[in-house]
Amino acid sequence: MKLSRLRTRSDFLYAKAHGKKLRGRHLMLQVARPASGGSRLGITVSRKVGNAVVRNRVRRRLKEIVRLASEPWLPEWDLVVIAFPEAATTTYRSLREELTCLIQRAHGWACSRASSSS
C-alpha cells in the first residue's frame, strides 16, 4: 500500500495536536485522523540525532522499513515517525521491530477509537 507523505509544517503540527503519541526506545509514533482523506506518512529526524550523514541514514532506513512492510499500515490515518538520538546507533533490524510494534499498538488504539465513536 502506497502512503503519501506529510509535507507541510501545519500537517505535522496537526498530527501532534490531535493525535495519539506512542513512544518506543528509539522512535515515537504519532497517529492522527487527517482532516482530508487518505493515509500519509511523515518522518522527522532532528539535529539531535547527529550530523546530516547520520540523519539521512536514519531517514533512509525508516523509509525502507515502511516500503518493505508486508502488513498493511493504518488506512485513513496520518502517521508521524520521530527518531530519537538512540536511533542513530541501533541496527536496522531493531528499528524495524520497534516500528512494527508501534504500528501494532497504534492499530489497536485506532480500532478502539473507531468502535467507540460508532
ChimeraX commands (.cxc) that place a marker at each C-alpha (Angstrom):
marker #1 position 0.00,0.00,0.00 radius 0.5
marker #1 position 1.46,3.33,-1.06 radius 0.5
marker #1 position 1.37,6.09,1.52 radius 0.5
marker #1 position 1.54,9.72,0.54 radius 0.5
marker #1 position 3.76,11.99,2.57 radius 0.5
marker #1 position 3.10,14.66,5.12 radius 0.5
marker #1 position 4.84,17.68,3.68 radius 0.5
marker #1 position 3.88,20.90,5.42 radius 0.5
marker #1 position 4.65,22.01,8.94 radius 0.5
marker #1 position 0.96,22.53,9.59 radius 0.5
marker #1 position 0.29,18.85,8.80 radius 0.5
marker #1 position 2.92,17.76,11.32 radius 0.5
marker #1 position 1.57,20.18,13.94 radius 0.5
marker #1 position -1.98,18.93,13.35 radius 0.5
marker #1 position -0.86,15.35,13.97 radius 0.5
marker #1 position 0.93,16.44,17.13 radius 0.5
marker #1 position -2.05,18.36,18.49 radius 0.5
marker #1 position -4.85,15.96,17.57 radius 0.5
marker #1 position -3.16,12.57,17.65 radius 0.5
marker #1 position -2.02,9.83,19.96 radius 0.5
marker #1 position 1.66,9.55,20.86 radius 0.5
marker #1 position 3.21,6.10,21.20 radius 0.5
marker #1 position 6.78,6.05,22.46 radius 0.5
marker #1 position 9.36,3.34,21.95 radius 0.5
marker #1 position 13.01,3.15,22.85 radius 0.5
marker #1 position 14.35,4.68,19.62 radius 0.5
marker #1 position 11.21,6.07,17.95 radius 0.5
marker #1 position 7.98,7.85,18.68 radius 0.5
marker #1 position 4.88,7.39,16.56 radius 0.5
marker #1 position 2.13,9.99,16.37 radius 0.5
marker #1 position -1.18,8.83,14.92 radius 0.5
marker #1 position -3.94,11.25,13.96 radius 0.5
marker #1 position -7.12,11.18,11.91 radius 0.5
marker #1 position -6.37,13.53,8.99 radius 0.5
marker #1 position -8.57,16.47,8.04 radius 0.5
marker #1 position -8.53,15.17,4.46 radius 0.5
marker #1 position -8.96,11.53,3.47 radius 0.5
marker #1 position -6.19,9.05,2.85 radius 0.5
marker #1 position -3.14,7.82,4.74 radius 0.5
marker #1 position 0.00,9.88,4.92 radius 0.5
marker #1 position 3.41,9.34,6.48 radius 0.5
marker #1 position 5.87,11.85,7.87 radius 0.5
marker #1 position 9.37,11.15,9.17 radius 0.5
marker #1 position 11.19,13.56,11.47 radius 0.5
marker #1 position 14.87,13.21,12.32 radius 0.5
marker #1 position 16.16,16.23,14.23 radius 0.5
marker #1 position 19.71,17.53,14.55 radius 0.5
marker #1 position 19.93,15.92,17.98 radius 0.5
marker #1 position 20.26,12.57,16.18 radius 0.5
marker #1 position 23.53,13.54,14.53 radius 0.5
marker #1 position 25.07,15.30,11.56 radius 0.5
marker #1 position 23.46,15.27,8.10 radius 0.5
marker #1 position 25.01,11.95,7.11 radius 0.5
marker #1 position 23.67,10.22,10.21 radius 0.5
marker #1 position 20.22,11.83,9.96 radius 0.5
marker #1 position 19.89,10.83,6.31 radius 0.5
marker #1 position 20.93,7.26,7.10 radius 0.5
marker #1 position 18.24,7.00,9.79 radius 0.5
marker #1 position 15.66,8.55,7.45 radius 0.5
marker #1 position 16.56,6.14,4.62 radius 0.5
marker #1 position 16.28,3.17,6.98 radius 0.5
marker #1 position 12.84,4.26,8.17 radius 0.5
marker #1 position 11.61,4.83,4.61 radius 0.5
marker #1 position 12.84,1.38,3.59 radius 0.5
marker #1 position 11.11,-0.24,6.56 radius 0.5
marker #1 position 7.84,1.37,5.51 radius 0.5
marker #1 position 8.35,0.45,1.86 radius 0.5
marker #1 position 9.06,-3.21,2.57 radius 0.5
marker #1 position 6.34,-3.67,5.18 radius 0.5
marker #1 position 4.21,-6.71,4.47 radius 0.5
marker #1 position 1.43,-5.84,6.91 radius 0.5
marker #1 position -0.95,-3.03,5.98 radius 0.5
marker #1 position -0.48,0.31,7.67 radius 0.5
marker #1 position -3.36,2.20,9.20 radius 0.5
marker #1 position -5.75,3.24,6.43 radius 0.5
marker #1 position -7.22,6.72,6.76 radius 0.5
marker #1 position -4.73,7.81,9.45 radius 0.5
marker #1 position -1.72,10.14,9.40 radius 0.5
marker #1 position 1.47,8.67,10.85 radius 0.5
marker #1 position 4.45,10.70,12.03 radius 0.5
marker #1 position 7.62,8.79,12.93 radius 0.5
marker #1 position 10.04,10.73,15.12 radius 0.5
marker #1 position 13.56,9.36,15.59 radius 0.5
marker #1 position 15.39,9.82,18.88 radius 0.5
marker #1 position 19.19,10.18,19.07 radius 0.5
marker #1 position 19.47,6.48,20.03 radius 0.5
marker #1 position 18.12,5.57,16.57 radius 0.5
marker #1 position 21.48,6.53,15.04 radius 0.5
marker #1 position 23.37,3.76,16.86 radius 0.5
marker #1 position 20.84,0.95,16.63 radius 0.5
marker #1 position 20.57,-1.70,13.93 radius 0.5
marker #1 position 18.15,-1.78,11.03 radius 0.5
marker #1 position 16.51,-4.89,12.46 radius 0.5
marker #1 position 15.94,-3.22,15.82 radius 0.5
marker #1 position 14.36,-0.19,14.14 radius 0.5
marker #1 position 12.13,-2.45,12.04 radius 0.5
marker #1 position 10.94,-4.43,15.07 radius 0.5
marker #1 position 10.25,-1.29,17.07 radius 0.5
marker #1 position 8.36,0.47,14.29 radius 0.5
marker #1 position 6.29,-2.67,13.65 radius 0.5
marker #1 position 5.46,-2.89,17.35 radius 0.5
marker #1 position 4.45,0.79,17.46 radius 0.5
marker #1 position 2.25,0.35,14.39 radius 0.5
marker #1 position 0.53,-2.65,16.00 radius 0.5
marker #1 position -0.10,-0.63,19.17 radius 0.5
marker #1 position -1.44,2.24,17.08 radius 0.5
marker #1 position -3.67,-0.14,15.15 radius 0.5
marker #1 position -5.20,-1.37,18.40 radius 0.5
marker #1 position -5.73,2.19,19.57 radius 0.5
marker #1 position -7.25,3.27,16.23 radius 0.5
marker #1 position -9.61,0.27,16.18 radius 0.5
marker #1 position -10.81,1.06,19.70 radius 0.5
marker #1 position -11.38,4.70,18.68 radius 0.5
marker #1 position -13.35,3.65,15.62 radius 0.5
marker #1 position -15.55,1.22,17.57 radius 0.5
marker #1 position -16.22,3.68,20.42 radius 0.5
marker #1 position -17.17,6.51,18.05 radius 0.5
marker #1 position -19.65,4.35,16.10 radius 0.5
marker link #1:1,2 radius 0.2
marker link #1:2,3 radius 0.2
marker link #1:3,4 radius 0.2
marker link #1:4,5 radius 0.2
marker link #1:5,6 radius 0.2
marker link #1:6,7 radius 0.2
marker link #1:7,8 radius 0.2
marker link #1:8,9 radius 0.2
marker link #1:9,10 radius 0.2
marker link #1:10,11 radius 0.2
marker link #1:11,12 radius 0.2
marker link #1:12,13 radius 0.2
marker link #1:13,14 radius 0.2
marker link #1:14,15 radius 0.2
marker link #1:15,16 radius 0.2
marker link #1:16,17 radius 0.2
marker link #1:17,18 radius 0.2
marker link #1:18,19 radius 0.2
marker link #1:19,20 radius 0.2
marker link #1:20,21 radius 0.2
marker link #1:21,22 radius 0.2
marker link #1:22,23 radius 0.2
marker link #1:23,24 radius 0.2
marker link #1:24,25 radius 0.2
marker link #1:25,26 radius 0.2
marker link #1:26,27 radius 0.2
marker link #1:27,28 radius 0.2
marker link #1:28,29 radius 0.2
marker link #1:29,30 radius 0.2
marker link #1:30,31 radius 0.2
marker link #1:31,32 radius 0.2
marker link #1:32,33 radius 0.2
marker link #1:33,34 radius 0.2
marker link #1:34,35 radius 0.2
marker link #1:35,36 radius 0.2
marker link #1:36,37 radius 0.2
marker link #1:37,38 radius 0.2
marker link #1:38,39 radius 0.2
marker link #1:39,40 radius 0.2
marker link #1:40,41 radius 0.2
marker link #1:41,42 radius 0.2
marker link #1:42,43 radius 0.2
marker link #1:43,44 radius 0.2
marker link #1:44,45 radius 0.2
marker link #1:45,46 radius 0.2
marker link #1:46,47 radius 0.2
marker link #1:47,48 radius 0.2
marker link #1:48,49 radius 0.2
marker link #1:49,50 radius 0.2
marker link #1:50,51 radius 0.2
marker link #1:51,52 radius 0.2
marker link #1:52,53 radius 0.2
marker link #1:53,54 radius 0.2
marker link #1:54,55 radius 0.2
marker link #1:55,56 radius 0.2
marker link #1:56,57 radius 0.2
marker link #1:57,58 radius 0.2
marker link #1:58,59 radius 0.2
marker link #1:59,60 radius 0.2
marker link #1:60,61 radius 0.2
marker link #1:61,62 radius 0.2
marker link #1:62,63 radius 0.2
marker link #1:63,64 radius 0.2
marker link #1:64,65 radius 0.2
marker link #1:65,66 radius 0.2
marker link #1:66,67 radius 0.2
marker link #1:67,68 radius 0.2
marker link #1:68,69 radius 0.2
marker link #1:69,70 radius 0.2
marker link #1:70,71 radius 0.2
marker link #1:71,72 radius 0.2
marker link #1:72,73 radius 0.2
marker link #1:73,74 radius 0.2
marker link #1:74,75 radius 0.2
marker link #1:75,76 radius 0.2
marker link #1:76,77 radius 0.2
marker link #1:77,78 radius 0.2
marker link #1:78,79 radius 0.2
marker link #1:79,80 radius 0.2
marker link #1:80,81 radius 0.2
marker link #1:81,82 radius 0.2
marker link #1:82,83 radius 0.2
marker link #1:83,84 radius 0.2
marker link #1:84,85 radius 0.2
marker link #1:85,86 radius 0.2
marker link #1:86,87 radius 0.2
marker link #1:87,88 radius 0.2
marker link #1:88,89 radius 0.2
marker link #1:89,90 radius 0.2
marker link #1:90,91 radius 0.2
marker link #1:91,92 radius 0.2
marker link #1:92,93 radius 0.2
marker link #1:93,94 radius 0.2
marker link #1:94,95 radius 0.2
marker link #1:95,96 radius 0.2
marker link #1:96,97 radius 0.2
marker link #1:97,98 radius 0.2
marker link #1:98,99 radius 0.2
marker link #1:99,100 radius 0.2
marker link #1:100,101 radius 0.2
marker link #1:101,102 radius 0.2
marker link #1:102,103 radius 0.2
marker link #1:103,104 radius 0.2
marker link #1:104,105 radius 0.2
marker link #1:105,106 radius 0.2
marker link #1:106,107 radius 0.2
marker link #1:107,108 radius 0.2
marker link #1:108,109 radius 0.2
marker link #1:109,110 radius 0.2
marker link #1:110,111 radius 0.2
marker link #1:111,112 radius 0.2
marker link #1:112,113 radius 0.2
marker link #1:113,114 radius 0.2
marker link #1:114,115 radius 0.2
marker link #1:115,116 radius 0.2
marker link #1:116,117 radius 0.2
marker link #1:117,118 radius 0.2
view
